[in-house]
Amino acid sequence: MADVGTLAWDTVAVAPTAVRAPDKLPDLLRPDLDIVFVGTAAGLVSARRGHYYAGPGNRFWRTLYEVGITPREFAPREFARLLDLGIGLTDLSKVAPGMDHQIADDDFNLPTFEEKLRAYRPRAIAFTGKKAAGLWLRRRTSRIAYGRQRPRDNFPEVFVLCSPSSAARRYWRLNSWHDLADWLRTTRPWRF
């Protein structure tokens, strides 16, 4: 299990109680991950607390459990424990927190994100919303379907999930999350 008290800022994670910059969350990445969840940027509550998907009403943690990706519902402060299950976390913007429409285009670093994918080589990535997926796929969100995407050369499998954010509640559907969980279970035995 990852020692959450000694994880490094920019490579894996940082101790959840450590003092941190108010505008970014550490990557939770390492080699041999099954899935990396990719957000647009840390929400304001997440950035302030230093935990992924920590905003009130965010469905991320509950959904992971509901669809069978995790054996129990984790609390946001336990995010580093996901490494034990082969799960990683990152965002396309590591320099500015906020809602998708509040992040400037210059704050997204796609080349660095792609370098991380090449370095860590997860089996799949799952964008937790169409905005992040659209930026990386270079497509309008209206042209992106939820679920598994067409493969890109030399990259892992790609899934686009309904955003778990409470701000996107009117678009909420579990189907794409179930599709990801089914793919994970059928392509390799799950870790728990």
KASULSUL-V111308 format. One record per pair of residues at least 12 apart in sequence whose C-alpha atoms are under 6 Angstrom apart, sorted by the first residue. I is the first residue (numbers start at 1). J is the second residue. If there is no record, write none. Layout:
# KASULSUL-V111308
i=[I:I]
j=[J:J]
This chain:
# KASULSUL-V111308
i=[1:9:10:10:11:12:12:12:13:13:13:22:22:23:23:23:24:24:24:27:27:28:28:29:30:31:32:33:33:33:34:34:34:35:35:35:35:36:36:36:36:37:37:37:37:38:38:38:38:38:39:39:39:40:40:40:41:41:41:42:43:43:43:44:44:51:51:52:54:57:58:58:58:59:60:61:61:67:69:85:92:93:93:123:124:124:124:125:126:126:126:127:127:128:128:129:129:129:146:146:146:147:147:147:161]
j=[84:26:26:27:27:27:28:29:26:27:28:47:48:47:96:97:47:94:95:89:90:88:89:88:120:120:122:86:87:122:86:122:123:87:122:124:125:87:88:89:125:89:125:126:127:90:91:126:127:128:91:127:128:91:92:132:91:93:97:97:97:98:99:97:98:76:77:76:76:166:164:165:166:164:164:73:74:178:181:191:108:107:108:156:156:157:158:158:158:159:160:160:161:161:163:161:162:163:160:161:176:159:160:176:176]
